[in-house]
């Protein structure tokens, strides 16, 4: 296990800067997930930690030692790539043992490590098979097992599930979660664009955009207290609905707003009276909306454009007058609403979020939902 500290870390390719002053502390035994849209710098940051990319500025410390110029092989790091990178002519056993043989480990120690990793990943019955005789999920587990054999200080995962189909992604994600539980003292850093993986695996999530860290926190912190509009809409599926609004009053206990072409809302967060008259964005997650009794008690109203009946839930896409984008409501699966119907939707005041004109949260200081 190892502690990592990134201080003002920069990465540039020529004149193009892709990482901007990254500051992050990763404690021993943490499972950290980097998420963000394509091109945000998450894989580049992982490769800088691994030593596969040269750091342009700032420092990277592992267990208190600056390793900017330390080669990858001496950092005590094992990396699992998006592609399996297995030797097709070698058995599972030999693939997992190959690195240890190059390092000239004793035969007995190699056997012990390989069989221990195989047992952790439930690969023991497949040790004599070639990779072509394995499923995609099993091949990825072999790649993970090869890393376990090295007994590294830090595990790095670079989108390891992206090449798998939906069912295998779920199964392999569960295996990685079990691996984390079985190795609680091992530090793990995981890159993904899939927020489900991030929410289910991470101790803390690092949200990146355009080479900057937008927010760091536990999955529930990011879900309930997003720092800005970007995080609010990136975390959660479907994404948070954002509505234009204007502040009508603000005091220490609540901010009241008028929603454009809709109703009024009161958000139970403290605000300065100077906010009155300012434009803000009101956020509400699709799962926090419910059918209201009538228009008077509704937060918003509109015409149903699309109904997606998914069994467990029903998604309504509602067109509101004066709004470009449809509002999405995530309702119970047994709700019966026809396309073209007019619906009135409400939400608990505690479920509402407010963001100022710059997109920063006015609600992030409130406690997590129970």
KEKE-3310 file (N, C-alpha, C; in steps of 0.2 Angstrom, whole numbers, plus 5000, padded with zeros to 4 digits):
npx = (5004:5002:5004:4999:5004:5000:5006:5003:5003:5007:5005:5010:5010:5021:5016:5003:4994:4988:4985:4982:4989:4986:4981:4981:4978:4980:4976:4983:4977:4965:4952:4952:4943:4945:4935:4926:4922:4927:4943:4946:4958:4960:4965:4978:4983:4983:4993:5004:5006:5009:5021:5023:5021:5030:5031:5027:5027:5027:5025:5026:5023:5026:5023:5030:5041:5048:5045:5046:5056:5059:5060:5046:5046:5052:5043:5034:5022:5007:4999:4983:4977:4966:4965:4968:4981:4987:4998:4996:5000:5003:4999:4986:4992:5006:5005:5002:5013:5024:5030:5036:5045:5054:5059:5066:5062:5061:5056:5047:5041:5035:5025:5017:5013:5006:4996:4989:4984:4976:4966:4960:4954:4946:4951:4957:4953:4956:4969:4977:4973:4973:4973:4963:4953:4946:4933:4929:4928:4935:4948:4951:4952:4963:4972:4972:4975:4989:4994:4992:5000:5012:5012:5010:5013:5003:4988:4984:4971:4965:4952:4947:4935:4929:4930:4921:4905:4888:4883:4895:4902:4896:4898:4912:4914:4909:4918:4930:4926:4925:4939:4944:4939:4945:4958:4961:4971:4977:4981:4971:4969:4957:4952:4938:4925:4912:4899:4892:4901:4910:4902:4899:4911:4920:4929:4932:4928:4936:4932:4935:4938:4943:4956:4957:4953:4937:4929:4931:4926:4916:4905:4892:4893:4896:4884:4874:4878:4884:4897:4896:4888:4893:4897:4885:4877:4885:4886:4875:4861:4846:4853:4854:4840:4840:4834:4830:4829:4824:4829:4818:4818:4829:4836:4843:4838:4832:4831:4821:4813:4807:4803:4807:4793:4786:4782:4784:4798:4805:4820:4829:4841:4854:4855:4861:4853:4856:4855:4843:4833:4843:4849:4848:4851:4840:4841:4835:4834:4829:4824:4819:4807:4789:4772:4761:4746:4739:4740:4743:4749:4761:4778:4783:4775:4770:4769:4769:4782:4789:4787:4796:4795:4802:4800:4806:4806:4798:4802:4798:4798:4797:4790:4792:4784:4793:4805:4820:4826:4820:4812:4816:4808:4809:4799:4789:4788:4775:4767:4755:4755:4750:4758:4758:4750:4746:4756:4759:4772:4780:4792:4801:4807:4819:4826:4830:4842:4852:4861:4873:4875:4888:4888:4892:4888:4875:4870:4878:4883:4874:4868:4871:4858:4847)
npy = (4994:5012:5029:5043:5059:5073:5088:5103:5098:5097:5094:5095:5094:5099:5115:5114:5112:5100:5095:5104:5111:5100:5096:5084:5072:5056:5043:5030:5014:5018:5018:5026:5035:5041:5052:5059:5068:5062:5066:5074:5072:5062:5049:5053:5058:5047:5040:5048:5046:5033:5034:5033:5044:5059:5071:5088:5099:5103:5091:5073:5062:5047:5038:5049:5051:5060:5056:5060:5058:5045:5029:5019:5005:5005:5011:5004:5001:4994:4991:4990:4988:4995:4986:4969:4963:4951:4937:4927:4914:4908:4900:4904:4903:4905:4917:4925:4923:4927:4940:4939:4929:4936:4945:4936:4929:4916:4899:4893:4904:4911:4902:4902:4915:4916:4906:4911:4923:4918:4911:4922:4929:4919:4910:4898:4886:4888:4889:4882:4885:4893:4910:4912:4903:4908:4919:4937:4944:4935:4935:4948:4947:4939:4948:4957:4948:4946:4958:4958:4948:4954:4961:4975:4992:5001:5000:5003:5006:5007:5011:4997:4990:4994:4987:4977:4968:4973:4964:4957:4968:4971:4960:4959:4971:4968:4959:4966:4975:4965:4961:4973:4973:4961:4965:4976:4985:4990:5002:5009:5016:5021:5023:5029:5032:5029:5033:5024:5014:5022:5027:5015:5009:5017:5025:5038:5050:5058:5071:5077:5090:5096:5095:5100:5099:5097:5093:5084:5070:5059:5047:5049:5062:5069:5067:5072:5085:5093:5103:5112:5116:5108:5096:5093:5089:5079:5069:5056:5048:5048:5064:5078:5089:5106:5122:5138:5152:5165:5175:5179:5182:5181:5174:5169:5157:5152:5152:5160:5157:5162:5151:5151:5153:5144:5138:5143:5141:5136:5135:5127:5134:5145:5162:5177:5193:5201:5194:5195:5197:5192:5181:5164:5146:5132:5116:5100:5083:5069:5058:5064:5070:5070:5066:5079:5085:5095:5110:5121:5116:5112:5111:5112:5111:5103:5096:5079:5072:5060:5044:5032:5017:5007:4996:4993:5007:5022:5033:5050:5062:5079:5092:5109:5125:5138:5133:5126:5113:5097:5092:5079:5066:5054:5041:5029:5012:5007:5018:5026:5035:5044:5048:5065:5069:5081:5085:5088:5092:5089:5093:5089:5102:5100:5093:5101:5111:5125:5136:5149:5163:5160:5146:5140:5131:5136:5128:5119:5118:5112:5099:5081:5071:5061)
npz = (5000:4997:4999:4990:4983:4974:4968:4961:4948:4931:4914:4898:4880:4870:4865:4870:4884:4894:4907:4922:4935:4945:4960:4973:4986:4990:5000:5009:5005:4999:4987:4973:4960:4944:4934:4920:4905:4888:4883:4894:4902:4911:4908:4904:4916:4924:4917:4920:4933:4933:4926:4913:4906:4904:4917:4916:4925:4942:4956:4960:4972:4980:4994:5001:4994:4980:4964:4951:4941:4942:4935:4927:4931:4944:4953:4960:4955:4947:4932:4924:4908:4896:4885:4885:4883:4883:4881:4868:4865:4877:4892:4905:4917:4914:4908:4919:4927:4920:4921:4934:4932:4923:4932:4940:4951:4964:4959:4968:4974:4964:4960:4971:4972:4959:4961:4972:4967:4957:4965:4972:4961:4956:4946:4946:4940:4927:4924:4915:4903:4886:4882:4871:4874:4883:4890:4887:4900:4908:4903:4906:4919:4921:4916:4927:4937:4934:4938:4951:4955:4956:4968:4970:4976:4972:4962:4946:4935:4919:4912:4912:4909:4897:4885:4886:4885:4890:4901:4904:4909:4921:4928:4929:4935:4948:4952:4953:4963:4974:4974:4979:4992:4997:4997:5007:5011:5000:4988:4976:4959:4948:4931:4922:4911:4914:4924:4933:4936:4943:4954:4961:4964:4970:4984:4985:4972:4958:4949:4933:4921:4906:4910:4922:4940:4945:4956:4971:4980:4991:4983:4986:4991:4980:4972:4980:4984:4973:4967:4956:4941:4931:4937:4943:4932:4927:4936:4940:4932:4923:4918:4929:4929:4923:4926:4921:4932:4944:4957:4970:4984:4998:5013:5029:5030:5018:5000:4989:4973:4956:4943:4926:4916:4923:4939:4957:4969:4984:4991:5004:5009:5015:5011:5004:5005:4995:4984:4978:4963:4955:4942:4942:4942:4943:4949:4948:4951:4940:4947:4958:4955:4955:4952:4953:4962:4956:4945:4953:4964:4958:4953:4940:4924:4909:4892:4888:4879:4875:4881:4890:4894:4905:4913:4927:4930:4923:4911:4908:4896:4896:4888:4891:4891:4883:4886:4880:4881:4885:4900:4911:4919:4931:4935:4945:4938:4935:4932:4922:4909:4895:4879:4874:4884:4897:4911:4928:4939:4954:4967:4982:4993:4999:4989:4979:4970:4969:4958:4954:4943:4937:4938:4949:4964:4975:4985:4990:5003:5012:5023:5019:5011:5021)
capx = (5000:5006:5001:5001:5003:5001:5006:5003:5005:5006:5007:5009:5013:5023:5013:4997:4993:4982:4984:4983:4990:4983:4983:4977:4981:4977:4978:4984:4971:4960:4950:4950:4941:4945:4929:4926:4921:4932:4948:4947:4964:4960:4970:4984:4985:4985:4999:5009:5007:5013:5028:5022:5021:5034:5027:5030:5028:5024:5028:5022:5026:5024:5026:5034:5047:5047:5046:5045:5061:5059:5056:5040:5048:5054:5038:5030:5015:5005:4994:4979:4975:4960:4966:4971:4988:4990:5002:4991:5003:5005:4993:4984:4997:5012:5004:5003:5020:5029:5034:5040:5051:5059:5062:5070:5059:5062:5050:5042:5038:5031:5020:5013:5009:5001:4990:4985:4980:4971:4961:4957:4950:4942:4954:4961:4951:4958:4976:4981:4970:4976:4968:4958:4948:4942:4928:4932:4929:4940:4954:4953:4953:4969:4977:4972:4979:4996:4996:4992:5006:5018:5012:5012:5011:4997:4985:4981:4966:4964:4946:4947:4929:4926:4929:4916:4898:4885:4883:4902:4905:4893:4901:4919:4914:4908:4925:4935:4924:4927:4946:4946:4937:4950:4965:4959:4977:4980:4979:4969:4966:4953:4949:4932:4920:4906:4898:4890:4907:4913:4898:4899:4917:4925:4929:4931:4928:4939:4929:4940:4936:4948:4963:4956:4949:4931:4927:4933:4922:4913:4900:4886:4894:4895:4877:4869:4881:4888:4900:4894:4883:4896:4897:4878:4874:4889:4885:4868:4858:4848:4857:4850:4837:4842:4829:4831:4825:4826:4828:4813:4820:4834:4838:4848:4835:4829:4831:4815:4814:4802:4805:4804:4787:4783:4780:4789:4801:4809:4826:4831:4848:4855:4857:4862:4848:4858:4854:4837:4834:4848:4847:4851:4849:4837:4842:4831:4836:4823:4821:4816:4801:4783:4766:4757:4739:4736:4745:4744:4754:4767:4784:4783:4770:4771:4767:4774:4784:4791:4787:4800:4793:4808:4799:4807:4805:4796:4805:4794:4802:4791:4791:4789:4784:4798:4812:4823:4827:4814:4813:4815:4805:4810:4794:4788:4787:4768:4764:4752:4754:4751:4761:4754:4746:4749:4758:4761:4777:4782:4798:4802:4811:4826:4829:4831:4848:4853:4868:4873:4876:4894:4887:4894:4882:4873:4867:4883:4885:4869:4870:4869:4852:4847)
capy = (5000:5018:5036:5047:5066:5077:5095:5107:5094:5099:5090:5098:5092:5106:5121:5112:5110:5096:5095:5111:5112:5095:5095:5078:5068:5049:5040:5022:5009:5021:5017:5033:5034:5047:5052:5065:5066:5061:5072:5078:5071:5057:5044:5056:5059:5040:5038:5052:5043:5027:5035:5032:5051:5063:5076:5094:5103:5100:5085:5067:5059:5041:5037:5054:5051:5062:5051:5063:5055:5038:5025:5015:4999:5006:5015:4999:5002:4989:4994:4986:4993:4994:4980:4964:4963:4944:4933:4922:4907:4906:4898:4908:4902:4908:4925:4928:4921:4930:4946:4937:4926:4941:4948:4931:4926:4909:4896:4892:4910:4912:4897:4904:4921:4915:4902:4915:4928:4914:4910:4928:4930:4913:4908:4892:4881:4890:4891:4878:4887:4898:4916:4911:4899:4912:4925:4943:4945:4931:4938:4954:4945:4937:4954:4960:4944:4947:4964:4956:4944:4958:4964:4982:4997:5005:4997:5008:5003:5012:5009:4990:4986:4997:4982:4971:4969:4975:4959:4956:4974:4971:4954:4960:4976:4965:4955:4971:4977:4960:4962:4978:4971:4956:4968:4983:4990:4991:5009:5008:5022:5018:5028:5027:5037:5026:5035:5019:5011:5027:5027:5009:5006:5022:5028:5045:5051:5064:5073:5081:5093:5100:5095:5103:5095:5101:5092:5078:5068:5052:5046:5053:5069:5072:5066:5076:5091:5095:5110:5116:5114:5102:5090:5091:5086:5073:5063:5055:5046:5053:5070:5083:5094:5113:5127:5145:5155:5172:5175:5184:5184:5177:5175:5164:5150:5150:5156:5159:5159:5161:5148:5154:5150:5139:5140:5146:5136:5138:5130:5128:5135:5152:5166:5184:5197:5204:5189:5196:5199:5189:5175:5157:5140:5128:5109:5094:5076:5066:5054:5068:5073:5066:5068:5083:5085:5100:5115:5125:5113:5109:5115:5113:5108:5103:5091:5073:5071:5054:5039:5026:5012:5002:4990:4996:5014:5025:5040:5055:5068:5084:5099:5115:5131:5143:5130:5123:5106:5093:5090:5072:5064:5046:5039:5021:5008:5006:5024:5025:5041:5043:5053:5071:5072:5087:5083:5093:5088:5093:5090:5091:5108:5098:5090:5106:5113:5131:5138:5156:5164:5157:5139:5138:5129:5139:5123:5113:5118:5109:5092:5075:5068:5055)
capz = (5000:4997:4999:4984:4984:4968:4969:4955:4943:4925:4908:4891:4874:4866:4868:4872:4890:4895:4914:4924:4942:4948:4968:4975:4990:4990:5006:5009:5005:4996:4980:4969:4953:4940:4929:4916:4898:4884:4882:4900:4905:4916:4907:4904:4923:4926:4914:4923:4940:4931:4924:4906:4903:4908:4920:4914:4930:4949:4959:4961:4978:4982:5001:5003:4989:4974:4959:4944:4937:4943:4929:4929:4934:4951:4956:4964:4952:4942:4928:4920:4903:4892:4881:4890:4882:4885:4876:4865:4865:4884:4896:4910:4922:4911:4907:4926:4930:4915:4924:4940:4929:4921:4938:4943:4957:4964:4956:4973:4976:4958:4960:4977:4970:4954:4963:4976:4963:4954:4969:4973:4955:4954:4939:4947:4935:4920:4924:4910:4896:4883:4882:4866:4877:4889:4889:4888:4907:4911:4900:4910:4926:4920:4916:4934:4941:4932:4942:4958:4957:4957:4974:4970:4981:4969:4956:4941:4931:4914:4908:4910:4907:4891:4879:4888:4884:4896:4906:4907:4913:4927:4932:4931:4940:4954:4954:4955:4970:4978:4974:4983:4998:4999:4998:5009:5012:4993:4985:4969:4956:4942:4927:4918:4909:4916:4931:4937:4939:4948:4960:4964:4966:4973:4991:4983:4965:4956:4943:4929:4915:4902:4913:4929:4945:4947:4963:4974:4986:4990:4978:4989:4992:4973:4970:4984:4985:4967:4968:4951:4936:4927:4941:4944:4927:4925:4940:4940:4926:4918:4921:4933:4925:4925:4924:4922:4937:4946:4965:4973:4991:5001:5020:5032:5030:5012:4994:4985:4966:4951:4938:4920:4913:4927:4946:4962:4973:4990:4992:5011:5010:5017:5005:5005:5003:4989:4978:4975:4957:4951:4938:4944:4939:4948:4947:4951:4948:4937:4952:4963:4953:4956:4949:4957:4961:4951:4943:4958:4968:4954:4952:4933:4920:4902:4888:4888:4872:4875:4887:4890:4900:4906:4918:4934:4930:4917:4910:4904:4893:4896:4885:4895:4887:4884:4888:4874:4882:4888:4907:4912:4926:4932:4939:4945:4932:4934:4930:4916:4906:4887:4875:4873:4890:4901:4917:4933:4942:4960:4970:4989:4993:5000:4984:4974:4970:4966:4955:4953:4936:4935:4938:4956:4969:4981:4990:4992:5011:5016:5024:5015:5012:5025)
cpx = (5004:5001:5004:5000:5005:5001:5007:5006:5003:5008:5005:5013:5015:5020:5005:4997:4987:4980:4986:4983:4986:4985:4978:4981:4977:4980:4979:4978:4965:4958:4948:4948:4941:4939:4929:4924:4927:4937:4949:4954:4965:4965:4977:4987:4987:4992:5005:5011:5011:5020:5028:5022:5026:5030:5031:5031:5025:5028:5023:5026:5023:5027:5031:5041:5045:5049:5046:5050:5063:5056:5051:5041:5050:5049:5034:5023:5014:4999:4990:4976:4969:4960:4970:4978:4991:4994:4998:4994:5005:4998:4992:4990:5004:5011:5005:5010:5026:5034:5038:5046:5056:5063:5066:5068:5060:5055:5045:5038:5033:5025:5015:5009:5004:4995:4986:4981:4974:4965:4957:4952:4946:4944:4957:4959:4954:4965:4980:4978:4974:4970:4962:4952:4944:4938:4932:4933:4934:4947:4956:4955:4961:4974:4977:4976:4987:4998:4997:4998:5012:5018:5014:5010:5004:4995:4983:4977:4964:4958:4946:4941:4926:4926:4924:4909:4895:4885:4890:4904:4902:4897:4908:4919:4913:4915:4930:4933:4926:4935:4948:4944:4943:4957:4964:4965:4980:4977:4977:4967:4963:4951:4943:4928:4913:4904:4895:4896:4910:4909:4898:4905:4921:4924:4928:4932:4932:4936:4933:4936:4941:4954:4963:4952:4943:4928:4930:4929:4920:4907:4894:4887:4893:4888:4873:4872:4886:4891:4898:4890:4886:4895:4890:4875:4878:4887:4877:4865:4851:4851:4851:4846:4839:4837:4831:4827:4828:4825:4823:4815:4825:4835:4842:4845:4833:4831:4825:4816:4808:4806:4802:4799:4785:4781:4785:4792:4805:4814:4829:4838:4849:4857:4857:4856:4850:4857:4847:4837:4839:4846:4851:4848:4846:4838:4838:4832:4829:4820:4818:4809:4795:4777:4763:4750:4736:4742:4747:4749:4761:4773:4785:4777:4772:4768:4772:4775:4785:4790:4791:4799:4798:4807:4800:4805:4802:4799:4800:4799:4796:4794:4788:4789:4790:4805:4814:4823:4821:4817:4812:4813:4806:4805:4793:4786:4779:4764:4761:4750:4755:4755:4756:4750:4750:4750:4760:4766:4779:4789:4799:4808:4818:4829:4831:4839:4848:4860:4868:4874:4883:4894:4890:4888:4881:4870:4872:4885:4880:4871:4868:4862:4852:4846)
cpy = (5006:5024:5040:5055:5070:5084:5099:5104:5096:5094:5094:5094:5098:5112:5120:5109:5106:5094:5101:5111:5107:5095:5089:5074:5061:5045:5033:5018:5012:5018:5023:5031:5041:5047:5058:5063:5065:5067:5076:5077:5066:5051:5046:5057:5052:5038:5042:5049:5036:5028:5034:5039:5055:5069:5083:5099:5100:5094:5079:5064:5052:5039:5042:5055:5054:5058:5053:5059:5048:5033:5021:5009:4999:5010:5010:5000:4996:4992:4989:4990:4991:4987:4975:4963:4956:4941:4927:4915:4904:4905:4904:4909:4906:4915:4928:4928:4925:4935:4944:4933:4930:4944:4943:4929:4919:4905:4895:4898:4912:4908:4900:4910:4920:4911:4907:4920:4924:4913:4916:4930:4925:4911:4902:4887:4882:4891:4887:4880:4892:4904:4915:4907:4902:4917:4931:4945:4941:4933:4944:4953:4942:4943:4957:4955:4944:4953:4962:4952:4948:4961:4971:4986:5000:5001:5003:5004:5008:5009:5002:4987:4989:4992:4977:4973:4971:4970:4958:4962:4973:4965:4956:4966:4973:4962:4960:4974:4971:4960:4967:4977:4966:4959:4976:4988:4992:4998:5007:5015:5019:5024:5025:5033:5035:5028:5029:5015:5015:5026:5021:5006:5011:5024:5035:5045:5058:5066:5078:5084:5097:5101:5099:5099:5099:5099:5085:5076:5061:5052:5050:5060:5073:5072:5071:5084:5093:5102:5114:5113:5108:5096:5088:5087:5080:5067:5062:5053:5044:5059:5074:5088:5101:5118:5134:5148:5162:5172:5181:5186:5179:5179:5170:5157:5147:5155:5155:5161:5158:5157:5150:5150:5144:5142:5143:5140:5140:5133:5132:5129:5143:5156:5173:5188:5200:5200:5191:5199:5196:5182:5169:5152:5135:5121:5105:5088:5073:5062:5057:5071:5068:5069:5073:5083:5089:5105:5119:5123:5110:5114:5117:5109:5108:5097:5085:5072:5064:5050:5033:5022:5006:4996:4993:5003:5016:5032:5044:5061:5073:5090:5104:5121:5136:5140:5125:5115:5103:5092:5082:5070:5056:5044:5031:5018:5007:5012:5024:5032:5041:5049:5059:5073:5077:5084:5089:5089:5093:5089:5093:5097:5105:5095:5095:5109:5120:5133:5145:5156:5161:5149:5136:5136:5134:5135:5118:5113:5114:5102:5087:5073:5062:5049)
cpz = (5000:4997:4993:4985:4977:4969:4963:4949:4936:4920:4902:4886:4869:4869:4870:4879:4892:4902:4917:4932:4946:4956:4970:4980:4991:4996:5005:5009:5001:4989:4977:4962:4950:4935:4926:4909:4894:4883:4888:4904:4910:4915:4907:4912:4926:4924:4917:4930:4938:4929:4916:4902:4907:4911:4918:4920:4937:4951:4960:4967:4979:4989:5003:4999:4982:4968:4952:4939:4938:4938:4932:4933:4942:4955:4961:4962:4947:4939:4924:4915:4900:4888:4886:4889:4885:4880:4874:4866:4872:4888:4901:4915:4920:4910:4914:4929:4926:4919:4930:4937:4927:4927:4942:4950:4958:4962:4961:4974:4970:4958:4966:4975:4965:4957:4968:4973:4960:4958:4971:4967:4952:4947:4940:4942:4928:4919:4918:4903:4893:4883:4877:4869:4882:4886:4890:4895:4910:4909:4904:4917:4926:4920:4923:4938:4940:4936:4949:4960:4958:4964:4974:4975:4979:4963:4952:4936:4925:4910:4907:4908:4900:4885:4880:4886:4891:4902:4909:4911:4920:4931:4934:4936:4947:4957:4956:4962:4975:4979:4979:4990:5001:5000:5001:5010:5005:4990:4978:4966:4949:4938:4923:4916:4911:4923:4936:4940:4945:4955:4964:4967:4971:4980:4989:4975:4964:4949:4939:4923:4912:4906:4920:4933:4946:4954:4965:4980:4985:4985:4980:4990:4985:4970:4974:4985:4979:4968:4962:4946:4932:4931:4942:4938:4924:4929:4941:4933:4926:4922:4924:4928:4928:4922:4926:4928:4939:4954:4966:4980:4993:5008:5022:5031:5023:5006:4990:4978:4962:4945:4931:4917:4917:4934:4950:4966:4978:4991:4999:5012:5011:5011:5007:5002:4996:4983:4975:4968:4952:4948:4941:4940:4944:4945:4951:4947:4946:4942:4958:4961:4954:4953:4955:4956:4956:4949:4948:4963:4965:4954:4945:4930:4913:4899:4887:4880:4870:4881:4885:4896:4900:4911:4925:4935:4923:4917:4906:4902:4892:4893:4888:4890:4888:4886:4882:4875:4886:4895:4907:4919:4926:4937:4940:4939:4930:4933:4923:4913:4898:4885:4873:4878:4893:4908:4922:4938:4948:4963:4977:4989:4994:4995:4978:4975:4966:4964:4953:4945:4933:4936:4944:4960:4974:4987:4992:4999:5015:5017:5019:5016:5016:5021)
residu = (UNK:UNK:UNK:UNK:UNK:UNK:UNK:UNK:UNK:UNK:UNK:UNK:UNK:UNK:UNK:UNK:UNK:UNK:UNK:UNK:UNK:UNK:UNK:UNK:UNK:UNK:UNK:UNK:UNK:UNK:UNK:UNK:UNK:UNK:UNK:UNK:UNK:UNK:UNK:UNK:UNK:UNK:UNK:UNK:UNK:UNK:UNK:UNK:UNK:UNK:UNK:UNK:UNK:UNK:UNK:UNK:UNK:UNK:UNK:UNK:UNK:UNK:UNK:UNK:UNK:UNK:UNK:UNK:UNK:UNK:UNK:UNK:UNK:UNK:UNK:UNK:UNK:UNK:UNK:UNK:UNK:UNK:UNK:UNK:UNK:UNK:UNK:UNK:UNK:UNK:UNK:UNK:UNK:UNK:UNK:UNK:UNK:UNK:UNK:UNK:UNK:UNK:UNK:UNK:UNK:UNK:UNK:UNK:UNK:UNK:UNK:UNK:UNK:UNK:UNK:UNK:UNK:UNK:UNK:UNK:UNK:UNK:UNK:UNK:UNK:UNK:UNK:UNK:UNK:UNK:UNK:UNK:UNK:UNK:UNK:UNK:UNK:UNK:UNK:UNK:UNK:UNK:UNK:UNK:UNK:UNK:UNK:UNK:UNK:UNK:UNK:UNK:UNK:UNK:UNK:UNK:UNK:UNK:UNK:UNK:UNK:UNK:UNK:UNK:UNK:UNK:UNK:UNK:UNK:UNK:UNK:UNK:UNK:UNK:UNK:UNK:UNK:UNK:UNK:UNK:UNK:UNK:UNK:UNK:UNK:UNK:UNK:UNK:UNK:UNK:UNK:UNK:UNK:UNK:UNK:UNK:UNK:UNK:UNK:UNK:UNK:UNK:UNK:UNK:UNK:UNK:UNK:UNK:UNK:UNK:UNK:UNK:UNK:UNK:UNK:UNK:UNK:UNK:UNK:UNK:UNK:UNK:UNK:UNK:UNK:UNK:UNK:UNK:UNK:UNK:UNK:UNK:UNK:UNK:UNK:UNK:UNK:UNK:UNK:UNK:UNK:UNK:UNK:UNK:UNK:UNK:UNK:UNK:UNK:UNK:UNK:UNK:UNK:UNK:UNK:UNK:UNK:UNK:UNK:UNK:UNK:UNK:UNK:UNK:UNK:UNK:UNK:UNK:UNK:UNK:UNK:UNK:UNK:UNK:UNK:UNK:UNK:UNK:UNK:UNK:UNK:UNK:UNK:UNK:UNK:UNK:UNK:UNK:UNK:UNK:UNK:UNK:UNK:UNK:UNK:UNK:UNK:UNK:UNK:UNK:UNK:UNK:UNK:UNK:UNK:UNK:UNK:UNK:UNK:UNK:UNK:UNK:UNK:UNK:UNK:UNK:UNK:UNK:UNK:UNK:UNK:UNK:UNK:UNK:UNK:UNK:UNK:UNK:UNK:UNK:UNK:UNK:UNK:UNK:UNK:UNK:UNK:UNK:UNK:UNK:UNK:UNK:UNK:UNK:UNK:UNK:UNK:UNK:UNK:UNK:UNK:UNK:UNK:UNK:UNK:UNK:UNK:UNK:UNK:UNK:UNK:UNK:UNK:UNK:UNK:UNK:UNK:UNK:UNK:UNK)
# end
